[in-house]
Amino acid sequence: MRNDNRNYGEMAEENGEMNQEEEQGKNSKEKRRLGNGEGQKNEKDMEQREDEKLQEYGQMTLEKNQGKRKIHLLSIIGEIEGHENLSGNAKATKYDHVLPKLAFLEDDDSVDGLLVLLNTSGGDVDAGLAIAEMIASLTMPTVSLVLGGSHSIGVPLSVSTDYSFIVPTGTIMIHPVRMTGMVIGAAQTYEYFNMIQDRILSFISDHSKMEYEHVRSLMHNTKMLTRDLGTVLVGTQAVEEGLIDEVGGIREALNKLYEMIDEKKR
């Protein structure tokens, strides 16, 4: 047996220090374990919020690309809702959700670009033009992609970006403004209709390669739609008419946006 000349007080003090160190080690391990769990929880919470944002507003952030470019995705789906709420069964894009978001994006230096996906039947003229004007005034690179269709007030939205794409089977319908409810049959009413249409025609011609009068002639075309005025352009036709820049899908749209972002950063 080893002869230990230390007194019991010294031995007890040493044992106490060892127990304290051991306890600190256990606490450190526990903190690391809890820290990892907290990190995983925060990551899951962020993913859940992104999913909820996508489901509620049709918006999300794309930043997993090779160049780590931060791109905001905006979906304009269904009918564009204005000052009056649409039926709960209707797919709608609410302009009072979109406008503040666009203002936030313009103020956020971390966002590199905007990708707009369109599949809309049209909707409220003032709301649609308000969104289109906001998109057109953004300083970041913007690209639009027409999927399915972009009809009526969706036409200004499709050309509001810096560059536009349409899939081969995508359609664009240009037609005169329609109004619901009571219409007073007076000269002033028709002048008001013409003023609204002029706003739409001017925006389209200013943000595409189409001349004002050519857009107007397509809007009032009587030969295509049996019971209506207007023109439907499919895929390459929209490009040939000078309305859309290029035929392509999501790959081409993203690559173009990457290119524009990289060019701006140089």
C-alpha positions in Angstrom: 0.0 0.0 0.0 1.3 3.5 -1.0 2.0 5.7 2.0 0.1 9.0 1.5 1.2 11.7 4.0 -1.6 14.1 2.9 -4.2 14.8 5.5 -7.9 14.1 5.0 -8.6 17.8 4.3 -6.2 18.0 1.4 -7.5 14.7 -0.1 -11.1 15.9 0.2 -10.2 19.2 -1.5 -8.5 17.4 -4.3 -11.5 15.1 -4.8 -13.8 18.1 -4.8 -11.8 19.7 -7.6 -11.9 16.5 -9.6 -15.6 16.2 -9.2 -16.1 19.9 -10.2 -14.0 19.4 -13.4 -16.0 16.3 -14.2 -19.2 18.1 -13.7 -18.1 21.0 -15.9 -17.2 18.5 -18.6 -20.6 17.0 -18.4 -22.2 20.4 -18.6 -20.1 21.3 -21.7 -21.2 18.1 -23.5 -24.9 18.8 -22.5 -24.6 22.4 -23.9 -23.1 21.1 -27.1 -25.9 18.6 -27.4 -28.6 21.2 -26.7 -26.8 23.7 -29.0 -26.9 21.2 -31.9 -30.6 20.5 -31.2 -31.3 24.2 -31.1 -29.6 24.7 -34.4 -31.5 21.9 -36.1 -34.8 23.4 -34.6 -34.0 26.8 -36.0 -33.2 25.4 -39.4 -36.5 23.5 -39.4 -38.3 26.6 -38.3 -36.8 28.5 -41.2 -37.8 25.8 -43.7 -41.3 25.8 -42.3 -41.6 29.6 -42.7 -40.3 29.4 -46.3 -42.9 26.7 -47.0 -45.7 28.8 -45.5 -44.5 31.9 -47.4 -44.6 29.9 -50.7 -48.0 28.5 -49.9 -49.5 31.8 -48.8 -47.9 34.3 -51.1 -46.3 32.2 -53.9 -42.9 33.7 -52.9 -39.5 32.2 -51.8 -35.8 32.9 -51.9 -33.5 30.9 -54.3 -29.9 30.9 -53.1 -28.6 27.3 -53.5 -27.1 28.0 -56.9 -23.3 27.7 -57.6 -22.7 31.4 -57.6 -24.6 31.9 -54.3 -26.7 34.5 -56.0 -29.7 35.5 -53.9 -32.8 35.5 -56.1 -36.4 36.3 -55.0 -39.1 34.2 -56.7 -42.5 35.9 -57.2 -45.4 33.9 -58.6 -48.3 35.7 -60.2 -50.9 33.0 -60.3 -54.7 32.9 -61.0 -56.6 36.2 -61.0 -55.0 39.4 -59.8 -57.1 40.7 -56.9 -57.7 44.4 -56.6 -59.6 46.4 -54.0 -62.4 43.7 -53.7 -61.7 40.2 -52.3 -62.3 37.4 -54.7 -64.1 34.1 -53.9 -62.3 31.9 -51.5 -62.3 29.1 -54.1 -60.4 31.2 -56.6 -56.6 31.2 -57.0 -55.5 34.8 -56.6 -52.5 37.1 -56.4 -53.2 39.8 -53.9 -51.6 43.1 -54.9 -51.6 44.4 -51.3 -49.2 41.5 -50.5 -47.0 42.0 -53.6 -46.4 45.7 -53.5 -44.9 45.9 -50.0 -42.7 42.9 -50.8 -41.4 44.6 -53.9 -40.6 47.7 -51.9 -38.8 45.6 -49.3 -36.8 43.9 -52.0 -35.7 47.2 -53.5 -34.5 48.2 -50.0 -32.7 44.9 -49.4 -29.1 45.1 -50.7 -28.6 41.3 -50.1 -31.1 40.4 -52.9 -29.4 40.1 -56.3 -32.4 39.6 -58.7 -36.1 38.9 -59.2 -37.6 36.0 -61.1 -41.4 36.4 -61.9 -43.4 33.3 -62.9 -46.7 34.1 -64.6 -49.8 32.0 -65.1 -52.7 34.4 -64.9 -56.0 35.0 -66.4 -55.8 38.7 -65.7 -57.8 40.6 -63.2 -58.0 44.1 -61.7 -56.5 46.7 -64.2 -55.3 49.1 -61.5 -53.8 46.4 -59.4 -52.0 44.7 -62.3 -50.6 48.0 -63.6 -49.4 48.9 -60.1 -47.5 45.7 -59.8 -46.1 46.0 -63.3 -44.9 49.6 -62.6 -43.2 48.5 -59.4 -41.4 45.6 -61.1 -40.3 47.9 -63.9 -38.9 50.4 -61.5 -36.7 48.0 -59.5 -32.9 48.5 -59.8 -32.0 44.8 -59.5 -32.0 42.6 -62.6 -35.4 41.1 -63.3 -36.6 38.3 -65.6 -40.2 37.0 -66.2 -41.3 33.6 -67.4 -44.8 33.0 -68.9 -46.1 29.5 -68.0 -49.5 28.4 -69.2 -50.8 31.8 -70.0 -50.6 35.5 -69.2 -53.8 37.1 -70.4 -55.4 40.5 -70.2 -53.7 42.7 -67.6 -51.1 39.8 -67.3 -49.6 41.2 -70.6 -48.1 44.3 -69.0 -46.8 42.1 -66.2 -45.1 39.8 -68.6 -43.1 42.7 -70.2 -42.5 44.6 -67.0 -39.1 42.9 -66.4 -35.7 43.6 -67.9 -35.9 40.4 -70.0 -38.9 38.1 -70.7 -39.3 34.4 -71.6 -42.3 32.3 -72.6 -42.5 28.5 -72.8 -43.3 27.0 -76.3 -46.9 26.2 -75.2 -47.5 29.4 -73.3 -50.2 31.8 -74.4 -50.6 35.6 -74.2 -54.1 37.1 -74.9 -54.4 40.7 -75.8 -57.9 42.1 -75.7 -59.9 45.3 -74.9 -60.7 46.3 -71.3 -63.9 44.9 -69.9 -65.9 46.2 -67.0 -68.4 44.4 -64.8 -71.5 46.0 -63.2 -73.6 48.9 -64.5 -72.2 50.9 -67.3 -73.6 54.4 -68.1 -74.1 54.8 -71.9 -72.5 58.2 -72.2 -69.6 59.7 -74.1 -67.6 60.1 -70.9 -67.9 56.4 -70.2 -66.3 55.5 -73.6 -63.6 58.1 -73.1 -62.8 56.6 -69.7 -62.5 53.1 -71.4 -60.2 54.5 -73.9 -58.1 56.2 -71.2 -57.7 52.8 -69.4 -56.7 51.1 -72.6 -54.3 53.8 -73.5 -52.5 53.2 -70.2 -52.2 49.5 -70.9 -51.1 50.0 -74.5 -48.5 52.6 -73.6 -47.0 50.4 -70.9 -46.8 47.4 -73.3 -45.2 49.4 -76.1 -42.7 51.1 -73.7 -41.5 47.8 -72.2 -41.4 45.6 -75.4 -40.4 45.8 -79.0 -44.0 46.3 -80.2 -45.2 49.6 -81.5 -48.3 51.2 -79.9 -50.5 50.9 -83.0 -49.5 47.3 -83.5 -50.5 46.4 -80.0 -53.7 48.3 -80.5 -54.5 46.4 -83.7 -54.0 43.1 -82.0 -56.2 44.2 -79.1 -59.1 45.0 -81.5 -58.6 42.1 -83.8 -62.0 40.7 -84.9 -60.8 37.7 -86.9 -59.5 35.3 -84.3 -62.0 35.1 -81.4 -65.5 34.2 -82.6 -67.4 36.1 -79.9 -64.8 38.5 -78.7 -62.1 41.0 -79.8 -58.4 40.3 -79.3 -55.5 38.1 -80.3 -53.9 35.0 -78.8 -50.2 34.6 -79.3 -48.6 31.2 -78.6 -44.9 30.7 -77.7 -42.8 31.7 -80.7 -45.6 34.0 -82.0 -45.2 36.3 -79.0 -41.4 36.5 -79.7 -41.9 37.1 -83.5 -44.4 39.9 -82.7 -41.8 41.6 -80.5 -43.8 41.2 -77.3 -41.6 38.6 -75.5 -37.8 38.5 -75.8 -37.2 34.7 -76.0 -38.8 31.3 -76.0 -37.4 29.2 -73.0 -38.1 27.6 -69.7 -36.9 27.8 -66.1 -33.4 26.8 -67.1 -33.0 29.6 -69.6 -34.7 32.2 -67.4 -32.4 31.4 -64.4 -29.3 31.4 -66.6 -30.2 34.7 -68.1 -30.8 36.2 -64.6 -27.5 34.8 -63.4 -25.8 36.4 -66.4 -27.4 39.8 -65.7 -26.5 39.6 -62.0 -22.9 38.8 -62.7 -22.7 41.5 -65.3 -24.0 44.1 -62.8 -21.5 43.0 -60.1 -18.5 43.5 -62.5 
